[in-house]
Amino acid sequence: MKVEGTDDGAVAAAGVGPTGVSPFVSKVLAPGDIVLDLNSTNKVLRVGSGLRQDGDSILATKAGKLRFQKQSNKYWVEGSQKRYIPNVEDTVVGIMVDRRSEMFILDIGGPAFGSLPILAFEGATRRNIPNLQIGAAVYARVVNAHRDSDPELSCTDAAGKSAGFGPLKGGFIFDCSTGLARGLLSKPTPPVLEVLGKSLSFEIAVGLNGRVWVNAPKVATIITVSNAIQNAEFLSPTQQHIMVKKLLEDSQ
C-alpha cells in the first residue's frame, strides 16, 4: 500500500475494524500512537495533518485529538498549537510580503511563504489583476501543500468562484491557536459565534493557520467579538454563553 504524503491529504488504503472508522476518533493521541491498520480492508481514505505511514500502520506525529470527516474519509490530528503546517483545502489568512511577475507572496505563518498566482481570483485576467499592496490581508485556500515545495494558494473554490475568498479590507486581525481556529470553523456553529451573531452585526474570516479577521461597522463591536473569541478557547459551551453575554452587557 502506498501513502504519497501526510500533511497534503495523501490517499491510503486502511482497515480499522467492523465499523470502518478508527476506534481512536475523538480520543487524545500522543506521538507514536498507532491509529490505523492498513491491512484489514481496502477502504480508501485521506490522511491529513499529524499522521504518517510507518509500514502497514498510520502513526500520530503530534499530540492532539484524532478527527474524522465522513464525507471525504479523511483523518487528521487536531492539536492546539501556534505553529501552522499547511494542508490542502485549508483556509488561511495571509499577509502579502512581496509581489512577483506571476504571483503574490503571502506570509501564512507556516515554515514557508505561500504563493498566490495573479490569476487565482474569480474572473481574473492579465488586464484586471487585483491591486494588492505589501501588507494587504488576503483570505485564501491552500491548493498544494507538498512538503518539498512552497504552498500554493487560490482565492477561488474548486468551481472557480470566489466563495468569500479574496482581499480582506479594513477590520482587525489577531492570532490564535490552530485548535481554536479549527473549532471556529466546525459544525454546528460554536456557541461563541452563535451568541455573538444573534446580537451583533460583523464579518469574520477564520484561517486554519491561526489567524482571525474581524470587521464591523463599529470599532466597539470588533473589540467585543475579538475578545469573546480569544476568551472562548478553553471554555465549555455553557461557559461560552455566559462569557459572551457578560461581554455584551459590559459593552452597552
TORZATOR-309590 format. One record per residue (C-alpha): y, x, z; residue number from 1. Coordinates in nm, 4 decimals, always signed. Last residue first. Layout:
// residues N
{r {Y; X; Z}; NUM}
...
// end
This chain:
// residues 252
{r {+4.8565; -2.3509; +2.6390}; 252}
{r {+4.6872; -2.0118; +2.6152}; 251}
{r {+4.5344; -2.0331; +2.9632}; 250}
{r {+4.3637; -2.3647; +2.8821}; 249}
{r {+4.2166; -2.2261; +2.5610}; 248}
{r {+4.0930; -1.9144; +2.7406}; 247}
{r {+3.9314; -2.1337; +3.0090}; 246}
{r {+3.7591; -2.3497; +2.7462}; 245}
{r {+3.6307; -2.0363; +2.5728}; 244}
{r {+3.4808; -1.8923; +2.8926}; 243}
{r {+3.3122; -2.2185; +2.9960}; 242}
{r {+3.1504; -2.2723; +2.6567}; 241}
{r {+3.0413; -1.9073; +2.6399}; 240}
{r {+2.8877; -1.9335; +2.9875}; 239}
{r {+2.6776; -2.2271; +2.8736}; 238}
{r {+2.5596; -2.0393; +2.5648}; 237}
{r {+2.4715; -1.7331; +2.7800}; 236}
{r {+2.7196; -1.4479; +2.7950}; 235}
{r {+2.6637; -1.0830; +2.6973}; 234}
{r {+2.8567; -1.0798; +2.3696}; 233}
{r {+3.1027; -1.3601; +2.4429}; 232}
{r {+3.4022; -1.1613; +2.5693}; 231}
{r {+3.4654; -0.9964; +2.2319}; 230}
{r {+3.4527; -1.3315; +2.0543}; 229}
{r {+3.6847; -1.5002; +2.3041}; 228}
{r {+3.9381; -1.2175; +2.2930}; 227}
{r {+3.9579; -1.2264; +1.9133}; 226}
{r {+3.9914; -1.6055; +1.9036}; 225}
{r {+4.2674; -1.6098; +2.1671}; 224}
{r {+4.4604; -1.3242; +2.0066}; 223}
{r {+4.4450; -1.4786; +1.6591}; 222}
{r {+4.5548; -1.8132; +1.8018}; 221}
{r {+4.8540; -1.6552; +1.9758}; 220}
{r {+4.9554; -1.4925; +1.6465}; 219}
{r {+4.9881; -1.8375; +1.4905}; 218}
{r {+4.8974; -1.9380; +1.1340}; 217}
{r {+4.5506; -1.7822; +1.1763}; 216}
{r {+4.3565; -1.4741; +1.0720}; 215}
{r {+4.0534; -1.2985; +1.2164}; 214}
{r {+3.8622; -1.0046; +1.0695}; 213}
{r {+3.5508; -0.8804; +1.2517}; 212}
{r {+3.3980; -0.5362; +1.2181}; 211}
{r {+3.0561; -0.4293; +1.3458}; 210}
{r {+2.8992; -0.3209; +1.0164}; 209}
{r {+2.7438; -0.6667; +0.9949}; 208}
{r {+3.0888; -0.7772; +0.8856}; 207}
{r {+3.2273; -1.1075; +1.0075}; 206}
{r {+3.5120; -1.2778; +0.8233}; 205}
{r {+3.7123; -1.5352; +1.0166}; 204}
{r {+3.9810; -1.7893; +0.9363}; 203}
{r {+4.1617; -1.9983; +1.1967}; 202}
{r {+4.2529; -2.3516; +1.3047}; 201}
{r {+4.1885; -2.4092; +1.6735}; 200}
{r {+4.0324; -2.6751; +1.8971}; 199}
{r {+3.6953; -2.7677; +1.7482}; 198}
{r {+3.6552; -2.4296; +1.5802}; 197}
{r {+3.6889; -2.2450; +1.9108}; 196}
{r {+3.4025; -2.4454; +2.0607}; 195}
{r {+3.1709; -2.3797; +1.7663}; 194}
{r {+3.2729; -2.0157; +1.7372}; 193}
{r {+3.1836; -1.9347; +2.0995}; 192}
{r {+2.8793; -2.1634; +2.0902}; 191}
{r {+2.7059; -1.9668; +1.8099}; 190}
{r {+2.6731; -2.1550; +1.4785}; 189}
{r {+2.3114; -2.2544; +1.4227}; 188}
{r {+2.2393; -2.0243; +1.2501}; 187}
{r {+2.3409; -1.6616; +1.2962}; 186}
{r {+2.6548; -1.4979; +1.1595}; 185}
{r {+2.8183; -1.4471; +1.4995}; 184}
{r {+2.4889; -1.3108; +1.6331}; 183}
{r {+2.4796; -1.0472; +1.3595}; 182}
{r {+2.8261; -0.9289; +1.4606}; 181}
{r {+2.7319; -0.9220; +1.8289}; 180}
{r {+2.4309; -0.7032; +1.7546}; 179}
{r {+2.6321; -0.4718; +1.5308}; 178}
{r {+2.8598; -0.4026; +1.8275}; 177}
{r {+3.2268; -0.4900; +1.7949}; 176}
{r {+3.5341; -0.3563; +1.6169}; 175}
{r {+3.8580; -0.5457; +1.5650}; 174}
{r {+4.0517; -0.6553; +1.2578}; 173}
{r {+4.3675; -0.8698; +1.2667}; 172}
{r {+4.5162; -1.1064; +1.0120}; 171}
{r {+4.7035; -1.0353; +0.6931}; 170}
{r {+4.5216; -1.0384; +0.3605}; 169}
{r {+4.1499; -0.9762; +0.3315}; 168}
{r {+4.0613; -0.8619; -0.0205}; 167}
{r {+3.7401; -1.0041; -0.1690}; 166}
{r {+3.4341; -1.2057; -0.0689}; 165}
{r {+3.4514; -1.5754; +0.0179}; 164}
{r {+3.1874; -1.6836; -0.2308}; 163}
{r {+3.3498; -1.4731; -0.5083}; 162}
{r {+3.1005; -1.5953; -0.7673}; 161}
{r {+2.8768; -1.3635; -0.9723}; 160}
{r {+2.5596; -1.5617; -0.9038}; 159}
{r {+2.4217; -1.2978; -0.6647}; 158}
{r {+2.7433; -1.3185; -0.4616}; 157}
{r {+3.0627; -1.1425; -0.5586}; 156}
{r {+3.2828; -0.8772; -0.3963}; 155}
{r {+3.0276; -0.6012; -0.4539}; 154}
{r {+2.9281; -0.2854; -0.2706}; 153}
{r {+2.7216; +0.0242; -0.3442}; 152}
{r {+2.6064; +0.2394; -0.0526}; 151}
{r {+2.6149; +0.6153; -0.1163}; 150}
{r {+2.2921; +0.7676; -0.2402}; 149}
{r {+1.9679; +0.9119; -0.0997}; 148}
{r {+1.9218; +0.6444; +0.1693}; 147}
{r {+1.9289; +0.3651; -0.0843}; 146}
{r {+2.1706; +0.0937; +0.0191}; 145}
{r {+2.2484; -0.0990; -0.2991}; 144}
{r {+2.4032; -0.4452; -0.3171}; 143}
{r {+2.6017; -0.4445; +0.0083}; 142}
{r {+2.8390; -0.7427; +0.0126}; 141}
{r {+3.2148; -0.7233; +0.0548}; 140}
{r {+3.5123; -0.8325; +0.2627}; 139}
{r {+3.8004; -0.5959; +0.1893}; 138}
{r {+4.0777; -0.4579; +0.4101}; 137}
{r {+4.3553; -0.2563; +0.2453}; 136}
{r {+4.4326; +0.0830; +0.3995}; 135}
{r {+4.4991; +0.2554; +0.0680}; 134}
{r {+4.6161; -0.0090; -0.1789}; 133}
{r {+4.4157; -0.2616; -0.3765}; 132}
{r {+4.5620; -0.4008; -0.6984}; 131}
{r {+4.2648; -0.6033; -0.8175}; 130}
{r {+4.1710; -0.5154; -1.1777}; 129}
{r {+4.3171; -0.7639; -1.4240}; 128}
{r {+4.3136; -0.5863; -1.7604}; 127}
{r {+3.9905; -0.3964; -1.7060}; 126}
{r {+3.8230; -0.7281; -1.6373}; 125}
{r {+3.7465; -0.9094; -1.3120}; 124}
{r {+3.6358; -1.2740; -1.3273}; 123}
{r {+3.4737; -1.2588; -0.9835}; 122}
{r {+3.5036; -0.9082; -0.8456}; 121}
{r {+3.2719; -0.6094; -0.8969}; 120}
{r {+3.4735; -0.4848; -1.1962}; 119}
{r {+3.6519; -0.2064; -1.0045}; 118}
{r {+3.3190; -0.0877; -0.8659}; 117}
{r {+3.3083; -0.0789; -0.4820}; 116}
{r {+3.1561; +0.2432; -0.3478}; 115}
{r {+3.0802; +0.2583; +0.0248}; 114}
{r {+3.1622; +0.5624; +0.2362}; 113}
{r {+2.8770; +0.7472; +0.4051}; 112}
{r {+2.7102; +0.7525; +0.7509}; 111}
{r {+2.8334; +0.3983; +0.8143}; 110}
{r {+3.1637; +0.2553; +0.9361}; 109}
{r {+3.2369; +0.0697; +0.6120}; 108}
{r {+3.5070; +0.3069; +0.4840}; 107}
{r {+3.5709; +0.1942; +0.1300}; 106}
{r {+3.6056; +0.3849; -0.1966}; 105}
{r {+3.7351; +0.1790; -0.4904}; 104}
{r {+3.5708; +0.2297; -0.8262}; 103}
{r {+3.5901; +0.3278; -1.1912}; 102}
{r {+3.8925; +0.5574; -1.2132}; 101}
{r {+3.8974; +0.6444; -0.8442}; 100}
{r {+4.0742; +0.4857; -0.5496}; 99}
{r {+4.0507; +0.6140; -0.1925}; 98}
{r {+4.0366; +0.5027; +0.1719}; 97}
{r {+3.9955; +0.1253; +0.1398}; 96}
{r {+3.8843; -0.0332; +0.4666}; 95}
{r {+3.5583; -0.2266; +0.4604}; 94}
{r {+3.4436; -0.5463; +0.6304}; 93}
{r {+3.0744; -0.5772; +0.5571}; 92}
{r {+2.8237; -0.8466; +0.4591}; 91}
{r {+2.4707; -0.7112; +0.4456}; 90}
{r {+2.2715; -0.8112; +0.1368}; 89}
{r {+2.1040; -0.4669; +0.1088}; 88}
{r {+2.1216; -0.2706; +0.4335}; 87}
{r {+2.3840; -0.0248; +0.5577}; 86}
{r {+2.3252; +0.1626; +0.8876}; 85}
{r {+2.6041; +0.0973; +1.1384}; 84}
{r {+2.6575; +0.2967; +1.4561}; 83}
{r {+2.8054; +0.0918; +1.7401}; 82}
{r {+2.4840; -0.0587; +1.8693}; 81}
{r {+2.3376; -0.3867; +1.9904}; 80}
{r {+1.9962; -0.3999; +1.8292}; 79}
{r {+1.8240; -0.6290; +1.5832}; 78}
{r {+1.5026; -0.4882; +1.4406}; 77}
{r {+1.4146; -0.6182; +1.0961}; 76}
{r {+1.1538; -0.8365; +0.9283}; 75}
{r {+1.1951; -1.0208; +0.5973}; 74}
{r {+0.9769; -1.2976; +0.4601}; 73}
{r {+1.2722; -1.4132; +0.2462}; 72}
{r {+1.2867; -1.7751; +0.3627}; 71}
{r {+1.1061; -1.7021; +0.6905}; 70}
{r {+1.3583; -1.4566; +0.8282}; 69}
{r {+1.2025; -1.2522; +1.1085}; 68}
{r {+1.3664; -1.0621; +1.3945}; 67}
{r {+1.2227; -0.7960; +1.6234}; 66}
{r {+1.4521; -0.7395; +1.9201}; 65}
{r {+1.6011; -0.3985; +1.9937}; 64}
{r {+1.5236; -0.0306; +2.0331}; 63}
{r {+1.5090; +0.1859; +1.7229}; 62}
{r {+1.2506; +0.3190; +1.4783}; 61}
{r {+1.0008; +0.0346; +1.5105}; 60}
{r {+0.6743; +0.1004; +1.3330}; 59}
{r {+0.5016; -0.0614; +1.0362}; 58}
{r {+0.1354; +0.0292; +1.0068}; 57}
{r {-0.1084; +0.1384; +0.7374}; 56}
{r {+0.0203; +0.4953; +0.7220}; 55}
{r {+0.3538; +0.5044; +0.9037}; 54}
{r {+0.5985; +0.2643; +0.7397}; 53}
{r {+0.9468; +0.2198; +0.8797}; 52}
{r {+1.1452; -0.0364; +1.0799}; 51}
{r {+1.4921; -0.0438; +1.2358}; 50}
{r {+1.6685; -0.2061; +0.9415}; 49}
{r {+1.4648; -0.4042; +0.6931}; 48}
{r {+1.1099; -0.4552; +0.5728}; 47}
{r {+1.0582; -0.7302; +0.3183}; 46}
{r {+0.7347; -0.9234; +0.2978}; 45}
{r {+0.4413; -0.9810; +0.0644}; 44}
{r {+0.1241; -1.1291; +0.2145}; 43}
{r {-0.1814; -0.9263; +0.1212}; 42}
{r {-0.3686; -0.9762; +0.4457}; 41}
{r {-0.5048; -0.7764; +0.7399}; 40}
{r {-0.4466; -0.4181; +0.6260}; 39}
{r {-0.0702; -0.3664; +0.6660}; 38}
{r {-0.0665; -0.4125; +1.0432}; 37}
{r {+0.2848; -0.4909; +1.1728}; 36}
{r {+0.4794; -0.4286; +1.4940}; 35}
{r {+0.3646; -0.0873; +1.6116}; 34}
{r {+0.6050; +0.0438; +1.8777}; 33}
{r {+0.7396; +0.3924; +1.8029}; 32}
{r {+1.0992; +0.3244; +1.9072}; 31}
{r {+1.1041; +0.0477; +2.1704}; 30}
{r {+1.0760; -0.3220; +2.0967}; 29}
{r {+1.2157; -0.6317; +2.2679}; 28}
{r {+1.0457; -0.9566; +2.1672}; 27}
{r {+1.1976; -1.2132; +1.9303}; 26}
{r {+0.9094; -1.1617; +1.6815}; 25}
{r {+0.6354; -0.9496; +1.8428}; 24}
{r {+0.3489; -1.1827; +1.7466}; 23}
{r {+0.4103; -1.0833; +1.3829}; 22}
{r {+0.4004; -1.3790; +1.1468}; 21}
{r {+0.1162; -1.4715; +0.9081}; 20}
{r {-0.0048; -1.7359; +1.1528}; 19}
{r {-0.3616; -1.6015; +1.1539}; 18}
{r {-0.2651; -1.2377; +1.2208}; 17}
{r {-0.0031; -0.9937; +1.1018}; 16}
{r {-0.1177; -0.8691; +0.7637}; 15}
{r {+0.1400; -0.6919; +0.5552}; 14}
{r {+0.2152; -0.5994; +0.1975}; 13}
{r {+0.5452; -0.4168; +0.1618}; 12}
{r {+0.8791; -0.4598; -0.0112}; 11}
{r {+1.1782; -0.2490; +0.0860}; 10}
{r {+1.4944; -0.4131; +0.2209}; 9}
{r {+1.7253; -0.1138; +0.1984}; 8}
{r {+1.6802; +0.0223; +0.5507}; 7}
{r {+1.3084; +0.0843; +0.5106}; 6}
{r {+1.2047; +0.2479; +0.1884}; 5}
{r {+0.9657; +0.2137; -0.1057}; 4}
{r {+0.6790; +0.0816; +0.1015}; 3}
{r {+0.3475; +0.1182; -0.0770}; 2}
{r {+0.0000; +0.0000; +0.0000}; 1}
// end
